[in-house]
Amino acid sequence: MKTRTLFLDQGETLGGAERFLLDFLHQLSPTERRSIGPVVIGAYSTEYRSALPADFETVPFVFPQVRGNFFQKIKIIFRLFRAAYELRKLAHTLNATQIFANTPRTMFVLWIAKKFLFLRARTMVMIHDFTVPQFLLRNIGRSVDTVVVNSVPTRQVVRGILPSRHHKKIRIVENGVDLDAVPDPIVPQKIEKILLLGRIDPRKGQRFALEAADLLAERNPELQFFIVGSPFVLDPRTIEYEKEIRTFAVERELPNVHFLPEVTDPFETILQHDVVLVLPTEPETFGRVVTEALACGKFVLAFDQMGPREILRNFEEFCGNPSPSLRVEPDNAMSLAEKIAHFADHPEDAAPYTQKAHQFVVEKYPLSETRKRLLNILWGH
C-alpha cells in the first residue's frame, strides 16, 4: 500500500512546534515527499499556509480549544470526540497509513480516534512542550505507536511518565536549524542592543527583561531592550500579560525599552541585535531561539531552566567553559541585570562565546540531521 502521512497541525500561529514541522517539510526532496505522501490537516492561518512548500496539499480541519471551566469542559469533551470522529472519516477518505500529531490539541484528537473510535493507521505524537497533563500523556503514550521528543532531557521526563514497557516507543528528533536560511553571522563587538524574541506570554519571561532594564537604566544608559512579539489572540492570559508589561514600562518611565510586533523572519531580527535573552519561567523541551541566535553569531543569556540550560551547557563546554557562564538564576531580574552589566562592561568576555557560536550549531544542530531522523521514523526504521 502506498504510504500516506497526515500531519496534524492546527496552524493558528507560527510558534516553535509549527516552525519545526514547516522546516522539515521544506527539507524534503521530491523523492522523499513521494515516499511519505504528506498532507497537512488543519493549517488554519493564512500565514501558516503561505509558509508551507509550494503546491503542498492541505485540508482544513478544526481542532477544538481545550481550555475552560468545569462546565465548559463538558462541551470541550464533546467537541473533541466530534473532531476525532471527523478525523477518522478523513483518514479513511485519504487512505492514510500513518498520522503524525504535532501539537497537544491534535494529539488529544488523535488519541480519542485511536483508542475509542478504532482509527486504523500508524500513529505518532511529537512532544514540543509540557502543557499536556501527565495522566493524559501517559494514556496517549500507551495508545500511539511512537512518541517523538525533541531533546534528551525531554526523553527523560517522558520516560518518567510512561510505563517502562512503552519506553521503546520514544524517539529523539532535535530541532535543527536551517543553516541555508541563516544569513552570514554578524558577531557583536559590543553589548548594547538586547533582544527578547517570541510570543508575549508569562512563560516567556518578558517581565524579567523589563525589570532588568529598569535596574540598568541609569547605570548603563546605552543598553536598549527590544521586546519583539505578540500575544496569542485566542489566549486571554497572553493578552492580559501584554497589558501588564506595557503598563510596567510606562509607569517606570523606561526610555530603554521598545516594543515591536511579531516578525516573520526571526533571523533578520536577531542579526540586528547584540544579545538575545531566553527567559522561560517554566521548564521547556528545547530552546529553539537559543540555537537560532547562536547560528547568527549572537551572544545568548538564558535562565537556567530545562531546555535552554542543556544547550548552553553543551555550548559552554564546546567553547572551553569560559567564565562567567551564560546561564542566569531563573526568575531573578537582579541576577539577569548583573550578568548583562558585566558583559556590557567587559565585551571581551563575550568573545570566546560569539566566535564559536555559529560553528557550534553547524556541528550540533543542523536541520539535515532533524530531517534524517524524522524520515527514518516515518519510514518505519
Salt bridges, closest charged atoms under 4 A:
GLU12 OE2 - ARG105 NH2 2.84
ASP23 OD2 - ARG288 NH2 2.46
GLU32 OE2 - ARG371 NH2 2.41
GLU57 OE1 - ARG4 NH2 3.05
GLU86 OE2 - ARG82 NE 3.37
GLU86 OE1 - LYS89 NZ 3.73
ASP145 OD2 - LYS114 NZ 3.47
GLU192 OE2 - LYS190 NZ 3.72
ASP201 OD2 - ARG199 NE 3.30
ASP201 OD2 - ARG203 NH2 3.16
GLU211 OE2 - ARG207 NE 3.13
ASP214 OD2 - ARG252 NE 2.73
ASP235 OD2 - ARG67 NH1 3.65
ASP235 OD2 - ARG237 NH2 3.14
GLU242 OE2 - ARG246 NE 3.45
GLU244 OE2 - ARG207 NH1 3.11
GLU284 OE2 - LYS204 NZ 3.15
GLU292 OE2 - ARG19 NH2 2.47
GLU292 OE2 - ARG288 NE 2.96
ASP304 OD1 - ARG327 NH1 3.77
GLU310 OE2 - ARG309 NE 3.10
GLU316 OE1 - ARG327 NH2 2.75
ASP345 OD2 - ARG219 NH2 2.68
GLU348 OE2 - HIS346 ND1 3.42
ASP349 OD2 - HIS342 NE2 2.76
GLU369 OE1 - LYS372 NZ 3.31
GLU369 OE2 - ARG373 NE 2.97
